Amino acid sequence: MNREEVQLIGFEIVAFAGDARSKFLEALTAAQNKDFDKAEALIEEGKSLIADAHKAQTSLLAKEAQGEDIAYSVTMMHGQDHLMTTILLKDVMSHLIELYKRG
């Protein structure tokens, strides 16, 4: 894969992860306002967006596993960083929402 193709996948991951991050933060606000149904729905939307980001990531990993040479891209690294931190945020938000439910 050339650098441009890898960059496009990186941008795709950034977009999906960024949208998921927004959903998770919006879910926290909903939980703070005691709207737990909305919070849970937003968490599920965020999870779906993470799945889309994973699909993009997996396509790249599969090509590399098949022996294809993958060009280096800072954009891809940025996408991976976004995805990883958004997954962590998802886990934290789920715990925080549970705390709001109990309180």
C-alpha positions in Angstrom: 0.0 0.0 0.0 1.3 3.4 -0.8 1.5 6.3 1.7 -1.7 8.0 0.4 -3.8 4.8 0.8 -2.5 4.4 4.3 -3.2 8.0 5.1 -6.8 7.6 3.9 -7.3 4.7 6.2 -5.8 6.8 9.0 -8.2 9.6 8.4 -11.1 7.1 8.4 -10.0 5.8 11.8 -9.7 9.3 13.1 -13.2 10.2 11.9 -14.9 7.2 13.4 -12.9 7.4 16.7 -13.6 11.1 16.9 -17.3 10.6 16.4 -17.3 7.8 19.0 -15.5 10.0 21.5 -18.2 12.7 21.0 -20.9 10.1 21.6 -19.3 9.0 24.9 -18.9 12.5 26.2 -22.5 13.3 25.3 -23.5 10.1 27.1 -21.8 11.4 30.2 -23.7 14.6 30.0 -26.9 12.7 29.6 -26.1 10.6 32.7 -25.3 13.7 34.7 -28.8 14.9 33.8 -30.2 11.5 34.9 -31.2 10.6 31.4 -29.9 7.1 31.5 -31.8 5.7 28.5 -30.2 8.4 26.3 -26.8 7.8 27.9 -27.0 4.1 27.1 -28.2 4.7 23.6 -25.2 7.1 23.0 -22.8 4.5 24.4 -24.2 2.0 21.9 -23.8 4.5 19.1 -20.2 5.1 20.1 -19.5 1.4 20.3 -20.8 1.0 16.7 -18.5 3.8 15.6 -15.5 2.1 17.3 -16.4 -1.1 15.4 -16.3 0.8 12.1 -12.8 2.2 13.1 -11.7 -1.4 13.9 -12.9 -2.5 10.5 -10.7 0.1 8.8 -7.8 -0.9 11.1 -8.2 -4.6 10.4 -8.2 -4.1 6.7 -4.7 -2.6 7.0 -3.5 -5.3 9.4 -4.8 -8.0 7.1 -2.8 -6.6 4.2 0.3 -6.4 6.2 -0.2 -10.0 7.5 -0.5 -11.1 3.8 3.0 -9.7 3.2 2.0 -6.4 1.6 4.4 -3.6 2.2 2.6 -0.8 4.2 4.0 2.7 3.9 4.6 4.7 7.1 2.1 7.4 7.8 1.9 9.8 10.7 -1.8 10.1 9.9 -2.2 6.4 10.6 -0.3 6.7 13.9 -2.6 9.5 14.8 -5.6 7.4 13.9 -4.3 4.5 16.1 -3.8 6.9 18.9 -7.3 8.3 18.6 -8.8 4.8 18.5 -6.9 3.6 21.5 -7.8 6.6 23.7 -11.4 6.4 22.6 -11.6 2.8 23.6 -10.3 3.7 27.0 -12.8 6.6 27.2 -15.6 4.1 26.4 -14.6 1.9 29.4 -14.3 4.9 31.7 -17.7 6.4 30.6 -19.4 3.1 31.2 -18.1 3.0 34.8 -19.0 6.7 35.4 -22.5 6.2 34.1 -23.0 3.3 36.5 -21.8 5.6 39.4 -24.4 8.2 38.3 -27.1 5.6 38.3 -26.2 4.6 41.9 -26.0 8.2 43.2 
